[in-house]
Structures are given as structure tokens and as C-alpha cells.
């Protein structure tokens, strides 16, 4: 084999006159029928033009060249010369070409189902995932893999420089009720026993702190058997971290340093000090705990004014849960979004759609008022607001041409539905800036002071807002430990020592100070509905470890796939994973998941109840 001396992205005019060998894929073939063949040879590093000039070539070499097709794998030897046909400024090798003297076909391709050409229209994603090896040859995909590599390397370097140790943790783990549904793996050696794949290395990293590791990092795979969603993968990668003898401030400082280093290295962007925002403020102003602060359209609580209006359904909503404290999820509120210029841009059809949209989040509907050119209120509820018009104009800062959107409901429903609606309105109004990778702003935010618990609206049970190992904020510990498990109002008000990092409205990292005190941990398990026996069965290893000298510790995890998506400017998570799965968790290339034999199941003590549908 003609082993390469250079890559296809390496040769320049300074190499003219040298004899070189290149190996690669035929990116394009142009035969001129006059004994002249041009081939663009491609590898990960670039493209180099090859020239086969019939009059100077052995006949068999020319014959072979004549039969070459796109995506064949070839090796050539030849001499570098300045391009006879003029420079191609689009290629780094565009000044030169190789006049070929020897050609070896290393592998003839079958007829490819598509060509890895970024400039051509891409075939559908299913075909690309089925033949991922061809899709990954596209220069854009090669670029993404390089970006991902650079990101993991920058990450490892940063944490290494800060004294973190990378420690691998097991993939075959124990089934524990941590939040998401787990993937299970049956054991052959322990009849009836099952492993679970880890949702994250959470407990191992905490135990590493008990082990004296002090600072841990792992670029690790996590597995969550979640319902199909466009932007999720059942198997994804985290930058997972834990630190001992710290409180939330030290973790946040370390993470800010990481974010700053990453953005400098990856995008040459200087990230300014990141603003912190309390959960309550985020919910009040943006209706979501990961606010997109690149545009306004903020939410305003107008409950007090609504109380004095003539709008019956405002009053009905406000009457509910009126004895509950402010911000309690069940207390009635009326909230509004002022949409500058909405009167013209948001047609009746669009605002009718908003009504439907908020119903999807449990709200009764979305009332609309338009401020006309004379400053008068128009549409359905306008006349019932007449008595409080001046106050609304003042509080919301209304101008002619605005639209106001109102939701009256319980605090949680009104906040959530307006938070979602705000994002939709921003898209409809065209006020969402371009993504950072395309020159738009990078708006970071650190959100702190989350509630410890929220009620699952389907089961009515408490769930940990972050995860069950998150500590209450230091000043909340006693209130938490002393709260009765039936005291919903107090439990809901307990603030955790959790924190998230938000970028342009996406959560890119989440973490917390951990519980390192058995009494607090047991109380959390109790609230989550685990009996003492269940807690012992599932988590005795943790509770035991915490009882043998556990240092205060805290940590965080970044979603690595999401970080890469930001730098390459895609909103498709599958673009940044070499071998991704579809929304239902299928690997189209290997055809996993697939059936297994009765024999295999028997070895694992498993009986399948699946009955294949009759065709
Ligand atoms: N283990 C958490 C998660 O995967 C992150 C953390 O708390 O460090 O979301």
C-alpha cells in the first residue's frame, strides 16, 4: 500500500516539486473524456485535487482512474505543482494539485445511498442515521466531532489545572428511585437480580468525597429512559463534578471560571461576571426557572389591580387559595404580559391560538386587550377593565399599539402558562436574537434559591426539585427538619442550596450543596414517601457512608451535548453525537434494540410477555 506522506489538508505552494503520497476518499470525479481526469481526494483534514494526465501515465493507471467513482478509497503517489487551472480560494490546498503517477484502489465502494456532501440537499435523517459512517464523512460532521473533542480537552485541562481527579464510576449500578425511569440489566450470576444503568454518577461522586477524593470530575455517560422528546437522548454525556469542604459560592466560582475558559477557548468570547437571580425573581419576571433574558416581554403580577376590576373570572381566580401565603402554588393570581407593538403583529387568529396554548398548561384561557392608537382598550374584556385602566397603563407601562395578555389562575398555573406563552410570543414577534454561534448574544444567568420540593400534579406527591441529595440552604435546615410532613405550606416554602447555570434560556448545568447529615437525608426520604425500610434497602450504602465522616460537599453537572450544540449552532442534539439514537431510542445503524433468543432470556431468569403483533 502507498502509505500517505501527507494528509489531504496539508500541502501548500511551498511543497511544489516534492513527491508525495495521499490516501483518502474520492470526493468528486471529473473525467473529461480526453485522457484527463480530476479527482478531489478527501480526508478529515481537507481536500486535495489530483490530476491524471493520460499522455504521461501508464495505460493501466489511466484505465483504473477512469473507473473510479465517488467514495472509493484510494492511495496515490505524485508530484505537487501549482494548479494549472488557477487557484481555488475555497480550499486551504487550493493553490496546488498533485500530478499522479501511481494509483492504488484500496477499497471500491458499493453504490452509496447518498454522498457526504454538505452543499447538496441532505437526505432525510433516517437514511443518514442508518448509514451514519457516510454521514459522518461530511466535513460539517467532522468539524462537529473536532469541536466536541476540543471541548472535552479544554474541560479536562481546566479541571486538571484546578486539582480535580478524573475517576470512572460503574455503568452497572443499583436501581434507586432518583427521579427518571431507569434502564435495567438482568444479572446471570445472581438469579432474579437486576442492575440499573446510572441516571448520573450522583451517589458515587458523593461517596468519592467521603473517600477523601476532594475534587472529582468525570466526563461520563448517563442513562434516562425518558419519554421521547426531540431534544433528549436516552444516553447522554455530562461533565460531572464534585468538591469537598465548600459551600455553594465556591462551586459557583469554579463553574464561572470553567464557563469563562470554555467560551474563550471555543468561541473567543469574554464572558463577563455572571449575574445571579433567585428562583422567585425568575418565576415572577419570566415564569420559568431558566429564563431567556435576551428579550423583554416580562410578566407582571397585577392581582391587586385585578381585584378592583369588573372582570368576573379575575375575581373568581383571586378568591381561590386567598388564605395561602404569597407565591404559594395554589394561591389565585392574575398576571399579564405587555407585548409592545402586539396590536398590529398579533392577529386575532394568533391570539386565539394563545388561548388554546395556555389551556395546554392547565389555564382556563388567555384574555387579550389591545391598546389602540388613541390609547383606548379594545377587545372582549376591555369594558370590564375601564375602572382600573389608568392603573394598568401605569403598572404595565402601556403604549398605543400594545397588546396585553392576561392569565388568571393559581400561582403555579398562571406562572407556568405565561412563562411558556412568553417564549411563543417572542418567536411570533420575531424578537428572539440569533444564536450565539451565529453572532447573537450569549446571556448567562446563575439561578439560585430553588424550592427543595414541588408537588407532582399527577400523583399529588412531593418530588425533589433537583434530586433527593440536595441540601436545604444553610438557614433553612432547622425549619426543614422541624416541619411536619403534612405541613404542605411550610414544605413548599423550604429553599434548597441548589443552583443552575442558564444560557439563552436553556439549562446548561445544575447542581447543589449535598446533604451530608443523616437526619436531613432521612427526612427527605420520608417526604418523598420512602419508608425507613425502603430508604435502607435502596440507600443504606449512602446513609452508611454519610455516617462515617462525610465532609460537607457540593457539585454540579453540565450537559456536554448541549454545550457542544451551542458552539456548533445546531438545535438537533443528534448532530453532536457520533452515534445517536432516534426519539424512541432506536439505533438505526445497528438496529438496536433488537430481539434476543429464548436461551439468552432463560440464562437471565427473564420471561418476556411480549407477543409480536399478527401481521
Ligand atoms: N447529578 C445531577 C444531575 O445529573 C447533577 C448534580 O447535582 O451534580 O442532574
Boltz pocket constraint, residues with backbone or C-beta under 6 A from the ligand:
constraints:
  - pocket:
      binder: B
      contacts: [[A, 199], [A, 200], [A, 201], [A, 202], [A, 241], [A, 467], [A, 510], [A, 511], [A, 512], [A, 555], [A, 556], [A, 557]]
      max_distance: 6.0
